[in-house]
Amino acid sequence: MRKGMLHKVIALLVAAMCSMAGASAQFGIAPTDSLVAEFPTDSLTRIFQIDFPNESNDSLGLSWRWVGGGWTEGWDINLCDLGECYTGVPADAEMLAMAADGMGFLKLIVNALELEGTCFLHFWVWPTGNQDALVDVYFDLRNGGISNIAPALLIHTEAAQAHPVPARAGQPVMLSGLDISADLHAVQLYDMQGALHTCPITRVGMLPALETSGLTSGVYLLKLADLPPVRILME
């Protein structure tokens, strides 16, 4: 490759990287990207909110998508964002644009109706029009005697979900959408070369978690009994 063309390619790559970095820094997350809370079993309505302060110097719109999780049957769960309150939790939406000093949010309005259980929801949030700059956001709520030795995780989806994406090697990978009354010790983790890796299943809060000590960066497939395989991306 000629020297002049090489310089142009490098300049384009640097510009793209700077653009992505700027996009991801357009908004913050407060108080954290993982809101974990416990509350008594009663019929009181409670509100759990994650804020997204606009850190750009211009108006900013945010989009979001619900990508995994669920809640105990019988709980009353409704979602609000900057612009609208919904009945239940829709699949995705766009918030109203916020001013330079404004703040978007995702707000769960929860009434457990005196039923013991859990609610775990995983969302993607990104600047509207730039999904490459998405961030992962989690609500992990529980009540009424739920403990680390609970017999089953009361979250059921059509397929298991692994998060965060990507995960960091050596850190636990949370697995939502599972009934942990099943034998989750019978797991098989394969890398893209087909090699089998031994990784125990433990718990982080109410969620089963895959220990990743000894793994390196790459893509893995986790097989859980008769469930569809779960794709795990390690960095």
Backbone torsions as a table, in degrees:
resi	resn	phi	psi	omega
1	MET	NA	133.5	-179.9
2	ARG	-65.1	151.7	-174.1
3	LYS	-60.3	-43.1	-178.9
4	GLY	-62.4	-41.6	179.2
5	MET	-67.1	-38.0	178.1
6	LEU	-59.8	-42.8	179.1
7	HIS	-62.8	-38.1	179.3
8	LYS	-65.4	-41.9	179.5
9	VAL	-62.8	-44.0	178.9
10	ILE	-61.9	-42.2	-179.9
11	ALA	-62.6	-40.3	179.0
12	LEU	-66.1	-40.5	178.5
13	LEU	-64.1	-43.1	178.9
14	VAL	-62.9	-42.6	-180.0
15	ALA	-63.1	-41.0	179.7
16	ALA	-65.3	-41.6	179.4
17	MET	-64.7	-41.3	178.8
18	CYS	-65.1	-38.2	179.3
19	SER	-63.8	-44.0	179.4
20	MET	-65.4	-40.5	179.1
21	ALA	-63.7	-40.3	179.0
22	GLY	-65.5	-38.5	179.9
23	ALA	-64.5	-43.8	-177.2
24	SER	-69.4	-19.8	179.8
25	ALA	-95.7	10.8	-177.7
26	GLN	-72.7	-22.9	179.8
27	PHE	-146.2	155.8	177.9
28	GLY	-106.0	-179.1	178.0
29	ILE	-133.0	126.8	-178.1
30	ALA	-141.1	137.1	5.1
31	PRO	-80.8	-20.6	-179.2
32	THR	-164.1	165.0	178.8
33	ASP	-78.8	-4.5	178.6
34	SER	-131.1	102.2	-179.8
35	LEU	-92.3	110.4	-179.0
36	VAL	-111.3	127.6	-177.2
37	ALA	-148.3	147.6	172.6
38	GLU	-121.8	145.7	-179.8
39	PHE	-149.5	159.6	-177.4
40	PRO	-66.8	158.8	174.2
41	THR	-83.0	104.8	178.0
42	ASP	-154.8	-172.3	-177.2
43	SER	-105.1	19.4	179.0
44	LEU	-81.2	143.8	175.2
45	THR	-85.3	134.4	-179.5
46	ARG	-126.6	153.0	-177.1
47	ILE	-119.7	131.0	177.8
48	PHE	-125.3	126.3	-170.3
49	GLN	-136.0	136.5	171.0
50	ILE	-114.5	127.2	-176.4
51	ASP	-100.1	152.8	178.5
52	PHE	-128.7	83.2	-179.8
53	PRO	-66.1	136.3	178.1
54	ASN	-72.7	115.2	-179.0
55	GLU	-104.1	6.9	176.1
56	SER	-89.0	176.1	178.8
57	ASN	-101.4	18.8	-176.3
58	ASP	-143.9	174.9	174.9
59	SER	-66.2	151.5	-173.8
60	LEU	-145.4	132.4	171.8
61	GLY	-106.3	144.9	178.1
62	LEU	-121.2	144.5	173.5
63	SER	-114.7	155.1	178.2
64	TRP	-143.9	158.5	177.9
65	ARG	-144.0	135.6	173.3
66	TRP	-84.1	118.6	-172.8
67	VAL	-114.9	-4.7	179.5
68	GLY	-178.5	160.3	175.1
69	GLY	101.9	-172.8	-178.5
70	GLY	179.0	-163.1	-178.3
71	TRP	-150.3	166.8	-179.5
72	THR	-61.0	132.9	179.1
73	GLU	-58.5	132.7	-178.7
74	GLY	104.6	-21.0	175.3
75	TRP	-70.5	148.1	175.4
76	ASP	-101.1	108.6	-176.4
77	ILE	-120.9	124.9	176.1
78	ASN	-133.5	150.6	-175.2
79	LEU	-117.9	141.1	170.6
80	CYS	-125.4	148.5	169.7
81	ASP	-130.6	-174.5	177.5
82	LEU	-71.7	95.1	179.4
83	GLY	136.0	-32.0	-174.5
84	GLU	-159.2	148.4	169.4
85	CYS	-110.0	135.0	-173.3
86	TYR	-111.9	157.9	169.6
87	THR	-87.4	114.8	-173.6
88	GLY	79.2	-153.9	-179.9
89	VAL	-125.0	107.9	178.8
90	PRO	-72.3	171.9	-176.6
91	ALA	-72.0	-38.6	-177.9
92	ASP	-167.3	166.2	178.5
93	ALA	-171.8	169.4	172.8
94	GLU	-114.0	136.6	176.7
95	MET	-80.0	163.6	169.6
96	LEU	-63.1	149.8	175.3
97	ALA	-66.5	140.9	179.0
98	MET	-111.2	152.2	179.2
99	ALA	-70.1	173.5	-176.6
100	ALA	-57.9	-30.9	178.7
101	ASP	-106.4	19.1	-175.8
102	GLY	-87.5	-176.8	-176.5
103	MET	-149.3	125.4	170.6
104	GLY	-90.1	174.0	-179.9
105	PHE	-164.1	158.1	163.4
106	LEU	-118.3	127.5	-174.3
107	LYS	-127.7	124.1	174.2
108	LEU	-98.3	128.7	174.4
109	ILE	-106.2	112.4	-166.1
110	VAL	-119.3	129.9	168.8
111	ASN	-131.7	110.7	-177.4
112	ALA	-78.6	-9.3	175.6
113	LEU	53.5	39.7	176.3
114	GLU	66.0	18.7	177.8
115	LEU	-102.1	125.4	175.0
116	GLU	-64.5	143.1	177.9
117	GLY	166.3	-163.1	-175.3
118	THR	-140.2	159.7	171.8
119	CYS	-139.0	121.3	175.5
120	PHE	-128.9	122.6	-179.8
121	LEU	-130.8	134.9	179.6
122	HIS	-116.3	125.4	179.8
123	PHE	-122.1	152.5	163.1
124	TRP	-104.0	139.2	175.8
125	VAL	-132.1	134.9	-179.0
126	TRP	-151.0	158.5	173.0
127	PRO	-62.0	128.7	-176.3
128	THR	-52.2	127.2	-179.0
129	GLY	91.8	-2.8	-178.3
130	ASN	-138.7	71.2	-177.6
131	GLN	-68.1	-15.9	176.4
132	ASP	-63.7	-19.7	-178.3
133	ALA	-100.8	26.1	-176.4
134	LEU	-69.3	155.6	172.2
135	VAL	-124.0	155.4	176.7
136	ASP	-94.2	136.8	-179.8
137	VAL	-133.6	138.9	-175.2
138	TYR	-132.0	139.4	165.9
139	PHE	-111.0	126.5	-179.6
140	ASP	-129.5	97.6	-172.4
141	LEU	-119.5	145.1	178.3
142	ARG	-154.1	161.9	179.0
143	ASN	-154.3	169.8	164.2
144	GLY	60.7	62.7	173.1
145	GLY	81.2	4.5	176.5
146	ILE	-68.9	133.5	-176.8
147	SER	-142.6	178.3	-178.8
148	ASN	-71.1	-4.1	176.8
149	ILE	-117.1	22.1	175.7
150	ALA	-58.9	141.6	-174.4
151	PRO	-71.2	-23.4	-176.5
152	ALA	-152.8	147.1	175.0
153	LEU	-89.4	120.3	-171.7
154	LEU	-87.2	50.5	176.3
155	ILE	-129.3	127.2	-177.5
156	HIS	-133.8	125.7	174.0
157	THR	-131.7	173.3	-178.4
158	GLU	-68.2	-25.9	179.3
159	ALA	-147.5	151.9	178.2
160	ALA	-69.9	155.4	178.3
161	GLN	-126.7	139.5	176.2
162	ALA	-111.7	139.6	178.7
163	HIS	-152.8	156.1	0.8
164	PRO	-75.2	167.9	177.8
165	VAL	-126.9	115.0	-3.7
166	PRO	-77.4	161.0	175.3
167	ALA	-94.6	158.5	179.6
168	ARG	-99.9	127.5	-179.0
169	ALA	-55.7	132.9	-177.9
170	GLY	97.2	-16.4	178.5
171	GLN	-101.8	149.9	-179.1
172	PRO	-66.6	145.6	175.4
173	VAL	-105.8	116.7	-179.6
174	MET	-75.2	143.7	-177.7
175	LEU	-123.0	111.1	177.7
176	SER	-104.4	166.2	179.4
177	GLY	82.2	23.0	-176.5
178	LEU	-121.2	148.3	168.4
179	ASP	-98.1	106.3	-172.8
180	ILE	-83.3	11.7	167.3
181	SER	-73.6	-16.0	175.9
182	ALA	-75.5	167.0	-179.1
183	ASP	-81.9	91.9	-179.6
184	LEU	-86.5	3.3	174.3
185	HIS	-78.0	-18.9	178.8
186	ALA	-87.0	66.7	-178.6
187	VAL	-113.4	152.4	177.2
188	GLN	-131.7	127.7	-179.6
189	LEU	-117.8	120.6	-177.4
190	TYR	-115.9	141.1	170.4
191	ASP	-88.7	179.8	-174.8
192	MET	-71.8	-9.5	174.6
193	GLN	-93.5	0.5	178.7
194	GLY	88.0	5.0	179.6
195	ALA	-76.3	139.6	-179.9
196	LEU	-90.4	132.3	179.2
197	HIS	-117.4	142.5	178.7
198	THR	-98.0	114.9	179.2
199	CYS	-136.1	121.3	-177.6
200	PRO	-73.3	155.2	172.8
201	ILE	-97.5	126.1	177.1
202	THR	-123.8	-156.6	177.6
203	ARG	-131.0	143.5	167.0
204	VAL	-125.9	105.7	-171.9
205	GLY	64.0	-126.5	-179.4
206	MET	-92.1	-1.7	-173.5
207	LEU	-103.0	140.2	168.4
208	PRO	-66.8	147.0	-176.4
209	ALA	-139.4	142.6	177.8
210	LEU	-93.5	121.9	175.6
211	GLU	-75.0	135.4	-172.3
212	THR	-119.6	17.1	178.1
213	SER	-59.0	132.7	179.0
214	GLY	92.5	-10.9	177.4
215	LEU	-82.3	154.5	175.9
216	THR	-113.2	175.6	-179.5
217	SER	-64.4	148.7	179.6
218	GLY	145.8	-172.6	-179.4
219	VAL	-107.3	135.0	179.9
220	TYR	-128.5	155.2	173.6
221	LEU	-117.2	124.6	179.8
222	LEU	-102.4	121.6	179.2
223	LYS	-105.2	124.1	-177.6
224	LEU	-118.4	98.8	178.6
225	ALA	49.8	-123.8	-177.0
226	ASP	-96.2	7.4	-179.0
227	LEU	-76.4	157.6	174.1
228	PRO	-59.9	147.0	-179.2
229	PRO	-63.8	147.8	179.5
230	VAL	-106.3	127.3	179.0
231	ARG	-84.6	128.5	179.9
232	ILE	-122.4	126.5	179.4
233	LEU	-107.1	120.3	179.8
234	MET	-107.4	143.1	175.5
235	GLU	-119.3	NA	NA
